[in-house]
Amino acid sequence: MSCGKPHETDCSEVLAEVWLFLDHECDQGRRAKLEQHLDECSPCLEHYGLDEHLKTLLASKCGGEHAPDALKERLRAKIRKTVLERGGVPSPPPRN
C-alpha cells in the first residue's frame, strides 16, 4: 500500500511493522520513524487505528496470557521469511 506521497519511511514498511510498533518490540530509533510516518500519513494512521483496536480486542478476550519466548521467536522468523519471499520489506535484526 502507498498513499502516493513521498515519505522517509515507505507506507509498505510501516504497515509491515505496525504490530512491532503496537507491541513496543522495535528499537527507539525505528519506533520514532514509524511514529513520524503515522503522524504524516492518514491512510497508514487509519490502518494503524484498526490494528490497534484489533489488538485491544484480542488482549481483552485472550486473558492476557503471554506466549513462550521460543514461540515468539519462531513466529518472528516465519514472518521475516514470508515477507522476504514476497519481496517485501527488509526485516529488522533478530531480538536477543
C-alpha positions in Angstrom: 0.0 0.0 0.0 1.1 3.5 -0.7 -0.6 6.8 -0.2 1.2 8.2 -3.2 3.1 10.8 -1.2 6.9 10.7 -0.6 7.9 9.7 3.0 11.2 8.9 4.6 9.8 5.5 5.5 7.6 3.8 2.8 4.0 3.0 3.6 4.5 -0.7 3.0 7.4 -0.8 5.6 5.2 0.9 8.2 2.3 -1.4 7.6 4.6 -4.5 7.7 5.9 -3.3 11.1 2.8 -1.9 12.7 2.4 -4.9 15.0 6.0 -4.5 16.2 5.2 -0.8 16.8 2.0 -1.7 18.7 3.8 -4.3 20.8 6.7 -1.9 21.6 9.0 -4.5 20.0 11.2 -2.2 17.9 14.1 -0.1 19.0 13.5 3.6 19.8 15.0 4.8 16.6 12.8 2.6 14.4 9.8 3.5 16.6 10.4 7.2 16.1 10.5 6.7 12.3 7.3 4.7 12.3 5.6 7.2 14.6 6.7 10.1 12.3 5.2 8.3 9.3 1.9 7.7 11.1 1.8 11.4 12.0 2.2 12.4 8.4 0.1 9.7 6.6 -3.6 9.5 7.2 -4.2 6.2 5.3 -1.5 4.4 7.4 -2.8 6.0 10.6 -6.3 4.7 9.7 -4.9 1.2 9.2 -2.9 1.5 12.4 -6.1 2.5 14.2 -7.8 -0.6 13.0 -4.9 -2.8 14.1 -4.8 -1.0 17.5 -8.5 -1.8 18.0 -8.0 -5.4 17.0 -5.0 -5.8 19.4 -7.1 -4.3 22.2 -10.0 -6.7 21.4 -7.6 -9.7 21.3 -6.0 -8.7 24.6 -9.3 -8.4 26.3 -10.6 -11.8 25.0 -7.4 -13.8 25.4 -7.0 -13.2 29.2 -3.6 -11.6 28.9 -1.6 -14.8 28.7 1.9 -14.4 27.2 3.3 -16.7 24.6 6.5 -18.5 25.4 9.7 -16.8 24.1 10.5 -19.7 21.9 7.1 -19.5 20.2 7.5 -15.7 19.7 10.9 -16.2 18.1 9.6 -19.0 15.7 6.7 -16.7 14.7 9.1 -13.7 14.1 11.4 -15.9 12.0 8.4 -17.2 9.9 7.1 -13.7 9.4 10.5 -12.4 8.3 10.9 -15.3 5.9 7.4 -14.8 4.4 7.9 -11.0 4.0 11.3 -11.6 2.2 9.9 -14.3 0.0 7.2 -11.9 -1.2 9.7 -9.3 -2.0 8.6 -7.2 0.9 10.3 -5.0 3.4 13.8 -5.7 4.9 13.3 -7.3 8.2 14.6 -5.9 11.4 17.5 -7.7 13.1 16.6 -10.6 15.4 15.9 -9.6 19.0 18.0 -11.0 21.8 
